[in-house]
Structures are given as structure tokens and as C-alpha cells.
Amino acid sequence: MRFPALCAAVGLILASAPAAAELILCNRTEYVVVAAVGQTGATTRSSEGWWVIYPGACQTPIGRPLPPTGLYLYAYALRAGPGGGREVWAGGEPFCTADDRFQFTGRPPCAPGSVQRGFRVLEHNGAASWTFDLTGPTHWPTLDQARIAGIQRLLGLAGYNPGPVDGFLGEQTLTALTAFQRAHGLGYEVRLTPALMAALNDAAPTPGPPPDP
């Protein structure tokens, strides 16, 4: 994935809290997650992505009333976890995707340059508005804890030592975060903003492309 281009594409839709809209995806993991959505109707089929969702943040891929059925998701952690694996939210419904921002209509086979991936169904029980939580091996009770855990993980990947990834803004994490902010011209006051998350993400090792289908 050409991630710098993707970052520019999603910069305008980055959100740190749920917005008043119809399909909301919230990231309750310590990983930066990238998501795509698919929809099917009686005679229609479409897929769109990618939305970058920072730990503890939410995105709104669909800002209109949801269809009663035919809603799907494919998402993955941008970087591997401590054990070398990557969290993937997938299923068996085929949709076309690409490495960068995309929007496709129609059923596979996919056009050259695109990739077919299996999306999972989103069981929203016919609701017109719905929030889906992306969760991983560690269950963070709140979005704030997920955000802090994500900051701790990104600090470690960027070469700082925040201590354990425990979701608490302790002294060691604050020391590492302050050092990071000073080194990157972000000032001295610790504020857990989307701009800080973006800077941490940029300082971490280069992410890989979407996992192989």
C-alpha cells in the first residue's frame, strides 16, 4: 500500500469520536486499523475503502440510512502484532478492493489492478443507524483506554519506551510521550489529539499492504 497517499486521502475524514451518521466503525484495539465496506442490493453491488481508524477513534464510512440487509466489512491491522500476526476482520462475501483509496461497483471477477477479498457480513438487525466496535485479543473497556494503548504501542514502535501496553497514561508513558513530542516539534503539553496519533503513526515502521486474500 502506498500509505502516504492513503493518509492524504483519509485526512479529511479522520475523527476522534463518533459522528452523527449512519454506519460508525469504532476501533477498540491498540492497532491502527484500515477498513472497507461493501453493500449489496437486489440489483446493485458496491465496495469502498480505505478508512484509517486510529486506536480509540471512530470513522463514518456510510452517512445515510442503512439498508435492512446487505452490509459488509473488511478491515485489518496496519502492522503486525507482538506475535507477528495481523488482526483481520474478514469473511466469505467477495468484493473488489485496491491498495489505495477505491470505489467499485459490480460483482467479481475484479478488473486488472484490483484484488478480490472476502468481506464479513455486518448483522445490524435492519437498523438504519448502527455502530460496530472493532475488537482484538485485548478487550479495552473504553475508547480512551484503547487510544492510550495505541499510543503506547506506537511509541514503542517509534523507538521510545512507554512501558507496558496497559491502557493507562502512567509516568513512564508520559515521559516517553513528552520526549516524542519534543523531538517532533509538537510542543510540551500532552494532548491526545488526532494530530498526535498521525505523527506517531508516521514515525512507526512503514506499514505493509493489505493481507493476502
N, C-alpha and C positions, 0 to 999 in steps of 0.2 A: 504494500500500500504506500502511495506517495503521501505520507502523513502530513507534511507541511501544507500541501494543497487542501487536504481534507480539513485541517484545522481552520484554514481561512474560510472554507465553505460553511463550517458549522459555527463560526464565531458569533454570528448574529442570532443563532437560536439557542446559545448556551443559557441555561437557567440554573440558579442555585436553590430554587424552591418551586413547588408545583404551581403551575399557572392555571387560570380558569379556562379550561378547554376540555376536550372530549377523551382522547386517549393519552394518559400520562404514564411514563415509564420512570420509576424511581430506583436509583442504584443504592442498595443496602449492602454492597460489598466494599472491600478495601481496594478494588481494582478499578482502573479506568475501563469503562465498558463502551463498546460500539454496537449500535443496534440498527436493524432494518425492520420494516413492517410490510406485510402483504395483505391483500384483500381480494376476495372473490365474490362474485355475484352470479346471477342466473346466466348472464352472457358476458361478464367482464372479469378481468383478472389483472392485477397490478402489484408492483413491488417498488419500494422506495427506501433509500438509505444514503449515507450513514449518519446517525446522530451520535455524537460523542457525549457520554454521560459520566461526569466525574463522580468519585465516591461521595455519597451523601447528597447528590444533586438529582434533579428530575428534568426530563425533557418531554415535549408535547409533539409527537410525530403527526397526530391527526387532530385538527382543530375544528371538528364539526361532529354532529351526532353520528354515533357508530351504527353500522348495520347490525341487525339482530344476530347474524352469524357471518362466518367467512372472514375472520380476523386472525392474522398470523404474525409470528415474531421469529427473527433470527438475531442473536446477539452473542458477543464473545468478549472475553477479557483481552485488552490490548497487549498485555505482556503476560508471560508465564508466571505461575505462582511459585512459591518456595520449592515445591517438589518437581518443578519443571513442566507441569501440565498447565493447560489453559481452560478456564471455565467457558463453556459454550452452552447457550440456550438454543436448542435446535429440535427438529422433529422430522416428519416424513413427507410434508407437503412441498412439492417442488416449485421454486420460484427462481427467476433470473436475478443475479446480482453482478456487481463490478467491484473493482478495487477502490475506486474513488466514489464521489457522490454519483448516484444513479437514480433513474426513474424509468421503469419498464412497464409496458402493457402487453398482454398476451400470454399464452401458455408456452412452456418449453416445448421443443428444443430452443436453447438460447442462441442469440446471434454471436458471431465471432467476436472475441474480446470480452464477453461476459461469461459468468460462471453460474451453473445451476447449484443451488443449495437447498437443503431441507429445512423448512420453517416449522415451528411448533404452533399448534392451534392455541388461541387465547380464549379461554372459556369465560366470557364476560356475562353470560346468562341473559343476553339480549338487552343489557343496559345501554342507554345512549351515551353515558359518560362513565369512564372506568379508569382506575389506577392499578397498574401492575408493578409489584415490587420484584426487582432482580435480586436474588439472594444467593449466597455461596456457602462454602463449608462452615464459615464462621457467621453466626447469626448476630448482627448488630441490632440491638433493640430500637435504636433511633437513627435517623439520618445524620444527626450531629456526630454520633459515635462512629458511624461509617465514614464520615468526612475526615475525622481526626485519624482514624485507622489508615485511610487512604493517604493522608499527608505523611504519616509515619512511614508507610511503605515506600512512597515516592522519595522521601528524604534519604532513606537507606539506599535506594537505587541510584540516587544522585551523588552518593559518596559521603553523606553525613550520617551521624549515629544518633537516632532518636530514641534508642532503647527498644523495648518490645513493642510490637504492634498490638496494642491493647485498647485502643479507642479512647484513651484518656490523655488530656493535654498536661502532662506532668512536667517537672523541672527539666529533665533530660530532653524531652521533645521540644520544649520551649527554647532551650539553649541551641539545639540544632537548627530549629526554625529561624531563630534570630540570626544565626550565622549565615544561613542560606539567604535570607532577605538582604543582609548587608552585602553579601558577595554579588547579588544580582540587582542591586540598586533599587530595592523595594522598601527602603526605609527601616525604621527600628520598631515601629508599632506593629504588633502581631494582629493581623486581621485575616480571618479565614474566608477570603473572597474568591470568586471565580478567577480573577487575575492571578492570584497566588497559585491556585491549582494548575492553571495553564503554564505558569513559569516552572513549577515542579515537574509537570509532565514533559516539558521541553528539555529539562535538564537530565531526565532519566534516559537510560539507553534507548536507542531507536527501536520503536515497536515493530513487530512483524506484521505480515499481511493477514487477512482472514484465514482461519484454519482451513485446511483442505476439506472439500465436501466429502 
